[in-house]
């Protein structure tokens, strides 16, 4: 039984090395190269595509490190202005 609007297709299970695998038909294709696989207590297996990481951290992870000439100078405490005490 399928929910309204749910696609269903029977696919072949085959051996791939020591694992079993299925080919994902074109009409079930998704973006990305990774999925999360879950198996419920009834034995139903569900695949959820993992969306590509976005945001600042993902962008920074793709960048090359800066050359030493582009690094900020090292500062010592003596380089800082004297700070005034503040009552909170």
Jmol script that loads the backbone (N, CA, C; Angstrom):
load data "model"
ATOM      1  N   UNK A   1       0.840  -1.170   0.000  1.00  0.00           N
ATOM      2  CA  UNK A   1       0.000   0.000   0.000  1.00  0.00           C
ATOM      3  C   UNK A   1       0.892   1.243   0.000  1.00  0.00           C
ATOM      4  N   UNK A   2       0.582   2.193  -0.865  1.00  0.00           N
ATOM      5  CA  UNK A   2       1.374   3.421  -0.922  1.00  0.00           C
ATOM      6  C   UNK A   2       0.483   4.615  -0.659  1.00  0.00           C
ATOM      7  N   UNK A   3       1.096   5.665  -0.120  1.00  0.00           N
ATOM      8  CA  UNK A   3       0.351   6.898   0.105  1.00  0.00           C
ATOM      9  C   UNK A   3       0.125   7.586  -1.236  1.00  0.00           C
ATOM     10  N   UNK A   4      -0.899   8.409  -1.291  1.00  0.00           N
ATOM     11  CA  UNK A   4      -1.210   9.141  -2.509  1.00  0.00           C
ATOM     12  C   UNK A   4      -0.011   9.993  -2.907  1.00  0.00           C
ATOM     13  N   UNK A   5       0.383   9.918  -4.182  1.00  0.00           N
ATOM     14  CA  UNK A   5       1.507  10.683  -4.683  1.00  0.00           C
ATOM     15  C   UNK A   5       2.851  10.006  -4.461  1.00  0.00           C
ATOM     16  N   UNK A   6       2.878   8.839  -3.828  1.00  0.00           N
ATOM     17  CA  UNK A   6       4.123   8.114  -3.584  1.00  0.00           C
ATOM     18  C   UNK A   6       4.417   7.202  -4.763  1.00  0.00           C
ATOM     19  N   UNK A   7       5.662   7.255  -5.264  1.00  0.00           N
ATOM     20  CA  UNK A   7       6.062   6.376  -6.361  1.00  0.00           C
ATOM     21  C   UNK A   7       6.492   5.037  -5.796  1.00  0.00           C
ATOM     22  N   UNK A   8       6.304   4.014  -6.588  1.00  0.00           N
ATOM     23  CA  UNK A   8       6.687   2.673  -6.168  1.00  0.00           C
ATOM     24  C   UNK A   8       7.250   1.941  -7.368  1.00  0.00           C
ATOM     25  N   UNK A   9       8.334   1.201  -7.169  1.00  0.00           N
ATOM     26  CA  UNK A   9       8.929   0.412  -8.241  1.00  0.00           C
ATOM     27  C   UNK A   9       9.657  -0.768  -7.619  1.00  0.00           C
ATOM     28  N   UNK A  10       9.551  -1.914  -8.227  1.00  0.00           N
ATOM     29  CA  UNK A  10      10.268  -3.102  -7.775  1.00  0.00           C
ATOM     30  C   UNK A  10      11.608  -3.127  -8.507  1.00  0.00           C
ATOM     31  N   UNK A  11      12.705  -3.275  -7.729  1.00  0.00           N
ATOM     32  CA  UNK A  11      14.046  -3.276  -8.315  1.00  0.00           C
ATOM     33  C   UNK A  11      14.778  -4.552  -7.921  1.00  0.00           C
ATOM     34  N   UNK A  12      15.815  -4.866  -8.663  1.00  0.00           N
ATOM     35  CA  UNK A  12      16.601  -6.077  -8.455  1.00  0.00           C
ATOM     36  C   UNK A  12      17.678  -5.822  -7.393  1.00  0.00           C
ATOM     37  N   UNK A  13      17.870  -6.759  -6.480  1.00  0.00           N
ATOM     38  CA  UNK A  13      18.937  -6.717  -5.486  1.00  0.00           C
ATOM     39  C   UNK A  13      20.075  -7.586  -6.002  1.00  0.00           C
ATOM     40  N   UNK A  14      21.302  -7.079  -5.950  1.00  0.00           N
ATOM     41  CA  UNK A  14      22.443  -7.842  -6.447  1.00  0.00           C
ATOM     42  C   UNK A  14      23.608  -7.730  -5.476  1.00  0.00           C
ATOM     43  N   UNK A  15      24.615  -8.589  -5.661  1.00  0.00           N
ATOM     44  CA  UNK A  15      25.806  -8.573  -4.818  1.00  0.00           C
ATOM     45  C   UNK A  15      26.805  -7.587  -5.394  1.00  0.00           C
ATOM     46  N   UNK A  16      27.434  -6.810  -4.497  1.00  0.00           N
ATOM     47  CA  UNK A  16      28.505  -5.900  -4.872  1.00  0.00           C
ATOM     48  C   UNK A  16      29.618  -6.115  -3.843  1.00  0.00           C
ATOM     49  N   UNK A  17      30.563  -6.991  -4.175  1.00  0.00           N
ATOM     50  CA  UNK A  17      31.561  -7.392  -3.191  1.00  0.00           C
ATOM     51  C   UNK A  17      30.886  -8.196  -2.107  1.00  0.00           C
ATOM     52  N   UNK A  18      31.055  -7.784  -0.848  1.00  0.00           N
ATOM     53  CA  UNK A  18      30.423  -8.495   0.268  1.00  0.00           C
ATOM     54  C   UNK A  18      29.101  -7.862   0.662  1.00  0.00           C
ATOM     55  N   UNK A  19      28.684  -6.813  -0.052  1.00  0.00           N
ATOM     56  CA  UNK A  19      27.434  -6.121   0.258  1.00  0.00           C
ATOM     57  C   UNK A  19      26.364  -6.450  -0.761  1.00  0.00           C
ATOM     58  N   UNK A  20      25.114  -6.199  -0.395  1.00  0.00           N
ATOM     59  CA  UNK A  20      24.013  -6.282  -1.346  1.00  0.00           C
ATOM     60  C   UNK A  20      23.677  -4.863  -1.756  1.00  0.00           C
ATOM     61  N   UNK A  21      23.224  -4.668  -2.983  1.00  0.00           N
ATOM     62  CA  UNK A  21      22.978  -3.324  -3.504  1.00  0.00           C
ATOM     63  C   UNK A  21      21.770  -3.318  -4.423  1.00  0.00           C
ATOM     64  N   UNK A  22      21.247  -2.132  -4.655  1.00  0.00           N
ATOM     65  CA  UNK A  22      20.186  -1.917  -5.643  1.00  0.00           C
ATOM     66  C   UNK A  22      20.584  -0.722  -6.495  1.00  0.00           C
ATOM     67  N   UNK A  23      20.148  -0.700  -7.733  1.00  0.00           N
ATOM     68  CA  UNK A  23      20.336   0.470  -8.584  1.00  0.00           C
ATOM     69  C   UNK A  23      19.135   1.380  -8.379  1.00  0.00           C
ATOM     70  N   UNK A  24      19.401   2.681  -8.295  1.00  0.00           N
ATOM     71  CA  UNK A  24      18.319   3.644  -8.125  1.00  0.00           C
ATOM     72  C   UNK A  24      17.833   4.052  -9.511  1.00  0.00           C
ATOM     73  N   UNK A  25      16.577   3.757  -9.845  1.00  0.00           N
ATOM     74  CA  UNK A  25      16.048   4.114 -11.169  1.00  0.00           C
ATOM     75  C   UNK A  25      16.066   5.631 -11.371  1.00  0.00           C
ATOM     76  N   UNK A  26      16.152   6.047 -12.625  1.00  0.00           N
ATOM     77  CA  UNK A  26      16.249   7.459 -12.982  1.00  0.00           C
ATOM     78  C   UNK A  26      15.123   8.291 -12.369  1.00  0.00           C
ATOM     79  N   UNK A  27      13.901   7.761 -12.343  1.00  0.00           N
ATOM     80  CA  UNK A  27      12.781   8.540 -11.806  1.00  0.00           C
ATOM     81  C   UNK A  27      12.869   8.739 -10.287  1.00  0.00           C
ATOM     82  N   UNK A  28      13.801   8.038  -9.620  1.00  0.00           N
ATOM     83  CA  UNK A  28      14.021   8.201  -8.185  1.00  0.00           C
ATOM     84  C   UNK A  28      15.341   8.924  -7.896  1.00  0.00           C
ATOM     85  N   UNK A  29      15.978   9.447  -8.930  1.00  0.00           N
ATOM     86  CA  UNK A  29      17.281  10.088  -8.775  1.00  0.00           C
ATOM     87  C   UNK A  29      17.200  11.302  -7.857  1.00  0.00           C
ATOM     88  N   UNK A  30      18.320  11.658  -7.249  1.00  0.00           N
ATOM     89  CA  UNK A  30      18.401  12.784  -6.333  1.00  0.00           C
ATOM     90  C   UNK A  30      19.771  13.437  -6.502  1.00  0.00           C
ATOM     91  N   UNK A  31      19.890  14.671  -6.021  1.00  0.00           N
ATOM     92  CA  UNK A  31      21.169  15.366  -6.078  1.00  0.00           C
ATOM     93  C   UNK A  31      22.073  14.874  -4.958  1.00  0.00           C
ATOM     94  N   UNK A  32      23.367  14.961  -5.180  1.00  0.00           N
ATOM     95  CA  UNK A  32      24.330  14.594  -4.150  1.00  0.00           C
ATOM     96  C   UNK A  32      24.807  13.163  -4.293  1.00  0.00           C
ATOM     97  N   UNK A  33      25.827  12.841  -3.497  1.00  0.00           N
ATOM     98  CA  UNK A  33      26.452  11.518  -3.558  1.00  0.00           C
ATOM     99  C   UNK A  33      26.263  10.705  -2.282  1.00  0.00           C
ATOM    100  N   UNK A  34      25.538  11.263  -1.305  1.00  0.00           N
ATOM    101  CA  UNK A  34      25.356  10.551  -0.048  1.00  0.00           C
ATOM    102  C   UNK A  34      23.887  10.526   0.355  1.00  0.00           C
ATOM    103  N   UNK A  35      23.506   9.435   1.027  1.00  0.00           N
ATOM    104  CA  UNK A  35      22.158   9.310   1.574  1.00  0.00           C
ATOM    105  C   UNK A  35      22.269   8.794   2.996  1.00  0.00           C
ATOM    106  N   UNK A  36      21.249   9.079   3.801  1.00  0.00           N
ATOM    107  CA  UNK A  36      21.122   8.483   5.117  1.00  0.00           C
ATOM    108  C   UNK A  36      20.167   7.307   4.965  1.00  0.00           C
ATOM    109  N   UNK A  37      20.565   6.143   5.448  1.00  0.00           N
ATOM    110  CA  UNK A  37      19.734   4.945   5.353  1.00  0.00           C
ATOM    111  C   UNK A  37      19.213   4.594   6.740  1.00  0.00           C
ATOM    112  N   UNK A  38      17.908   4.364   6.836  1.00  0.00           N
ATOM    113  CA  UNK A  38      17.311   3.939   8.099  1.00  0.00           C
ATOM    114  C   UNK A  38      16.518   2.662   7.861  1.00  0.00           C
ATOM    115  N   UNK A  39      16.414   1.866   8.915  1.00  0.00           N
ATOM    116  CA  UNK A  39      15.620   0.633   8.846  1.00  0.00           C
ATOM    117  C   UNK A  39      14.751   0.603  10.098  1.00  0.00           C
ATOM    118  N   UNK A  40      13.428   0.516   9.903  1.00  0.00           N
ATOM    119  CA  UNK A  40      12.527   0.515  11.056  1.00  0.00           C
ATOM    120  C   UNK A  40      12.346  -0.908  11.585  1.00  0.00           C
ATOM    121  N   UNK A  41      11.581  -1.036  12.663  1.00  0.00           N
ATOM    122  CA  UNK A  41      11.401  -2.348  13.294  1.00  0.00           C
ATOM    123  C   UNK A  41      10.587  -3.320  12.446  1.00  0.00           C
ATOM    124  N   UNK A  42       9.962  -2.842  11.366  1.00  0.00           N
ATOM    125  CA  UNK A  42       9.238  -3.737  10.442  1.00  0.00           C
ATOM    126  C   UNK A  42      10.134  -4.199   9.293  1.00  0.00           C
ATOM    127  N   UNK A  43      11.377  -3.669   9.234  1.00  0.00           N
ATOM    128  CA  UNK A  43      12.301  -4.033   8.168  1.00  0.00           C
ATOM    129  C   UNK A  43      12.255  -3.100   6.974  1.00  0.00           C
ATOM    130  N   UNK A  44      11.454  -2.030   7.040  1.00  0.00           N
ATOM    131  CA  UNK A  44      11.379  -1.072   5.935  1.00  0.00           C
ATOM    132  C   UNK A  44      12.644  -0.222   5.893  1.00  0.00           C
ATOM    133  N   UNK A  45      13.264  -0.143   4.733  1.00  0.00           N
ATOM    134  CA  UNK A  45      14.483   0.643   4.548  1.00  0.00           C
ATOM    135  C   UNK A  45      14.114   1.921   3.813  1.00  0.00           C
ATOM    136  N   UNK A  46      14.595   3.056   4.337  1.00  0.00           N
ATOM    137  CA  UNK A  46      14.315   4.359   3.749  1.00  0.00           C
ATOM    138  C   UNK A  46      15.628   5.076   3.492  1.00  0.00           C
ATOM    139  N   UNK A  47      15.744   5.712   2.331  1.00  0.00           N
ATOM    140  CA  UNK A  47      16.915   6.517   1.989  1.00  0.00           C
ATOM    141  C   UNK A  47      16.521   7.983   1.975  1.00  0.00           C
ATOM    142  N   UNK A  48      17.306   8.829   2.629  1.00  0.00           N
ATOM    143  CA  UNK A  48      17.087  10.271   2.625  1.00  0.00           C
ATOM    144  C   UNK A  48      18.341  10.938   2.083  1.00  0.00           C
ATOM    145  N   UNK A  49      18.241  11.671   0.959  1.00  0.00           N
ATOM    146  CA  UNK A  49      19.426  12.360   0.430  1.00  0.00           C
ATOM    147  C   UNK A  49      19.977  13.345   1.458  1.00  0.00           C
ATOM    148  N   UNK A  50      21.297  13.407   1.545  1.00  0.00           N
ATOM    149  CA  UNK A  50      21.957  14.374   2.418  1.00  0.00           C
ATOM    150  C   UNK A  50      22.291  15.581   1.565  1.00  0.00           C
ATOM    151  N   UNK A  51      21.734  16.719   1.948  1.00  0.00           N
ATOM    152  CA  UNK A  51      21.956  17.941   1.184  1.00  0.00           C
ATOM    153  C   UNK A  51      23.390  18.401   1.359  1.00  0.00           C
ATOM    154  N   UNK A  52      23.912  19.020   0.306  1.00  0.00           N
ATOM    155  CA  UNK A  52      25.268  19.553   0.362  1.00  0.00           C
ATOM    156  C   UNK A  52      25.359  20.602   1.463  1.00  0.00           C
ATOM    157  N   UNK A  53      26.476  20.596   2.159  1.00  0.00           N
ATOM    158  CA  UNK A  53      26.676  21.574   3.220  1.00  0.00           C
ATOM    159  C   UNK A  53      26.835  22.954   2.601  1.00  0.00           C
ATOM    160  N   UNK A  54      26.154  23.916   3.193  1.00  0.00           N
ATOM    161  CA  UNK A  54      26.255  25.282   2.725  1.00  0.00           C
ATOM    162  C   UNK A  54      26.562  26.180   3.908  1.00  0.00           C
ATOM    163  N   UNK A  55      26.907  27.370   3.631  1.00  0.00           N
ATOM    164  CA  UNK A  55      27.192  28.324   4.692  1.00  0.00           C
ATOM    165  C   UNK A  55      28.666  28.648   4.764  1.00  0.00           C
ATOM    166  N   UNK A  56      28.986  29.470   5.726  1.00  0.00           N
ATOM    167  CA  UNK A  56      30.346  29.984   5.856  1.00  0.00           C
ATOM    168  C   UNK A  56      31.358  28.878   6.140  1.00  0.00           C
ATOM    169  N   UNK A  57      31.041  27.963   7.037  1.00  0.00           N
ATOM    170  CA  UNK A  57      31.993  26.906   7.380  1.00  0.00           C
ATOM    171  C   UNK A  57      32.302  26.036   6.157  1.00  0.00           C
ATOM    172  N   UNK A  58      31.268  25.688   5.378  1.00  0.00           N
ATOM    173  CA  UNK A  58      31.487  24.882   4.175  1.00  0.00           C
ATOM    174  C   UNK A  58      32.333  25.645   3.161  1.00  0.00           C
ATOM    175  N   UNK A  59      32.075  26.943   3.017  1.00  0.00           N
ATOM    176  CA  UNK A  59      32.865  27.762   2.098  1.00  0.00           C
ATOM    177  C   UNK A  59      34.317  27.831   2.547  1.00  0.00           C
ATOM    178  N   UNK A  60      34.552  28.096   3.824  1.00  0.00           N
ATOM    179  CA  UNK A  60      35.920  28.190   4.332  1.00  0.00           C
ATOM    180  C   UNK A  60      36.677  26.873   4.163  1.00  0.00           C
ATOM    181  N   UNK A  61      35.989  25.757   4.265  1.00  0.00           N
ATOM    182  CA  UNK A  61      36.632  24.451   4.113  1.00  0.00           C
ATOM    183  C   UNK A  61      37.147  24.230   2.693  1.00  0.00           C
ATOM    184  N   UNK A  62      36.610  24.961   1.712  1.00  0.00           N
ATOM    185  CA  UNK A  62      37.038  24.792   0.319  1.00  0.00           C
ATOM    186  C   UNK A  62      38.210  25.699  -0.049  1.00  0.00           C
ATOM    187  N   UNK A  63      38.552  26.655   0.813  1.00  0.00           N
ATOM    188  CA  UNK A  63      39.589  27.634   0.492  1.00  0.00           C
ATOM    189  C   UNK A  63      40.990  27.109   0.805  1.00  0.00           C
ATOM    190  N   UNK A  64      41.968  27.566   0.033  1.00  0.00           N
ATOM    191  CA  UNK A  64      43.370  27.239   0.269  1.00  0.00           C
ATOM    192  C   UNK A  64      43.887  28.083   1.428  1.00  0.00           C
ATOM    193  N   UNK A  65      44.832  27.566   2.209  1.00  0.00           N
ATOM    194  CA  UNK A  65      45.404  28.372   3.295  1.00  0.00           C
ATOM    195  C   UNK A  65      46.128  29.600   2.734  1.00  0.00           C
ATOM    196  N   UNK A  66      46.187  30.667   3.533  1.00  0.00           N
ATOM    197  CA  UNK A  66      46.888  31.890   3.138  1.00  0.00           C
ATOM    198  C   UNK A  66      48.399  31.659   3.175  1.00  0.00           C
ATOM    199  N   UNK A  67      49.124  32.373   2.295  1.00  0.00           N
ATOM    200  CA  UNK A  67      50.577  32.386   2.368  1.00  0.00           C
ATOM    201  C   UNK A  67      50.985  33.127   3.633  1.00  0.00           C
ATOM    202  N   UNK A  68      52.148  32.798   4.179  1.00  0.00           N
ATOM    203  CA  UNK A  68      52.593  33.447   5.412  1.00  0.00           C
ATOM    204  C   UNK A  68      52.667  34.962   5.247  1.00  0.00           C
ATOM    205  N   UNK A  69      52.979  35.443   4.049  1.00  0.00           N
ATOM    206  CA  UNK A  69      53.081  36.881   3.812  1.00  0.00           C
ATOM    207  C   UNK A  69      51.736  37.574   4.018  1.00  0.00           C
ATOM    208  N   UNK A  70      50.641  36.832   3.907  1.00  0.00           N
ATOM    209  CA  UNK A  70      49.303  37.412   4.051  1.00  0.00           C
ATOM    210  C   UNK A  70      48.735  37.262   5.468  1.00  0.00           C
ATOM    211  N   UNK A  71      49.494  36.634   6.365  1.00  0.00           N
ATOM    212  CA  UNK A  71      49.028  36.457   7.738  1.00  0.00           C
ATOM    213  C   UNK A  71      48.998  37.794   8.458  1.00  0.00           C
ATOM    214  N   UNK A  72      48.131  37.906   9.449  1.00  0.00           N
ATOM    215  CA  UNK A  72      48.114  39.093  10.304  1.00  0.00           C
ATOM    216  C   UNK A  72      49.357  39.082  11.191  1.00  0.00           C
ATOM    217  N   UNK A  73      49.874  40.261  11.545  1.00  0.00           N
ATOM    218  CA  UNK A  73      51.068  40.287  12.406  1.00  0.00           C
ATOM    219  C   UNK A  73      50.743  39.758  13.802  1.00  0.00           C
ATOM    220  N   UNK A  74      51.734  39.168  14.436  1.00  0.00           N
ATOM    221  CA  UNK A  74      51.583  38.693  15.801  1.00  0.00           C
ATOM    222  C   UNK A  74      51.648  39.902  16.720  1.00  0.00           C
ATOM    223  N   UNK A  75      50.705  40.010  17.636  1.00  0.00           N
ATOM    224  CA  UNK A  75      50.679  41.145  18.557  1.00  0.00           C
ATOM    225  C   UNK A  75      50.931  40.657  19.974  1.00  0.00           C
ATOM    226  N   UNK A  76      51.665  41.469  20.723  1.00  0.00           N
ATOM    227  CA  UNK A  76      51.933  41.179  22.136  1.00  0.00           C
ATOM    228  C   UNK A  76      51.061  42.077  22.982  1.00  0.00           C
ATOM    229  N   UNK A  77      50.928  41.734  24.270  1.00  0.00           N
ATOM    230  CA  UNK A  77      50.142  42.576  25.177  1.00  0.00           C
ATOM    231  C   UNK A  77      50.680  43.994  25.222  1.00  0.00           C
ATOM    232  N   UNK A  78      51.977  44.156  25.044  1.00  0.00           N
ATOM    233  CA  UNK A  78      52.567  45.500  25.103  1.00  0.00           C
ATOM    234  C   UNK A  78      52.140  46.352  23.907  1.00  0.00           C
ATOM    235  N   UNK A  79      51.633  45.709  22.842  1.00  0.00           N
ATOM    236  CA  UNK A  79      51.175  46.449  21.666  1.00  0.00           C
ATOM    237  C   UNK A  79      49.781  47.029  21.871  1.00  0.00           C
ATOM    238  N   UNK A  80      49.068  46.596  22.922  1.00  0.00           N
ATOM    239  CA  UNK A  80      47.696  47.029  23.149  1.00  0.00           C
ATOM    240  C   UNK A  80      47.671  48.294  23.987  1.00  0.00           C
ATOM    241  N   UNK A  81      46.655  49.074  23.812  1.00  0.00           N
ATOM    242  CA  UNK A  81      46.463  50.268  24.631  1.00  0.00           C
ATOM    243  C   UNK A  81      46.151  49.848  26.056  1.00  0.00           C
ATOM    244  N   UNK A  82      46.513  50.657  27.057  1.00  0.00           N
ATOM    245  CA  UNK A  82      46.118  50.303  28.425  1.00  0.00           C
ATOM    246  C   UNK A  82      44.597  50.339  28.552  1.00  0.00           C
ATOM    247  N   UNK A  83      44.063  49.383  29.230  1.00  0.00           N
ATOM    248  CA  UNK A  83      42.616  49.290  29.388  1.00  0.00           C
ATOM    249  C   UNK A  83      42.210  49.869  30.731  1.00  0.00           C
ATOM    250  N   UNK A  84      41.089  50.566  30.761  1.00  0.00           N
ATOM    251  CA  UNK A  84      40.565  51.123  32.003  1.00  0.00           C
ATOM    252  C   UNK A  84      39.695  50.089  32.701  1.00  0.00           C
ATOM    253  N   UNK A  85      39.732  50.086  34.017  1.00  0.00           N
ATOM    254  CA  UNK A  85      38.851  49.216  34.795  1.00  0.00           C
ATOM    255  C   UNK A  85      37.403  49.629  34.597  1.00  0.00           C
ATOM    256  N   UNK A  86      36.504  48.673  34.566  1.00  0.00           N
ATOM    257  CA  UNK A  86      35.079  48.939  34.379  1.00  0.00           C
ATOM    258  C   UNK A  86      34.327  48.285  35.525  1.00  0.00           C
ATOM    259  N   UNK A  87      33.439  49.052  36.173  1.00  0.00           N
ATOM    260  CA  UNK A  87      32.576  48.494  37.206  1.00  0.00           C
ATOM    261  C   UNK A  87      31.329  47.931  36.546  1.00  0.00           C
ATOM    262  N   UNK A  88      31.006  46.718  36.859  1.00  0.00           N
ATOM    263  CA  UNK A  88      29.817  46.088  36.280  1.00  0.00           C
ATOM    264  C   UNK A  88      28.674  46.092  37.246  1.00  0.00           C
TER     265      UNK A  88
END
end "model"
wireframe off; spacefill off
backbone 0.3
color backbone group
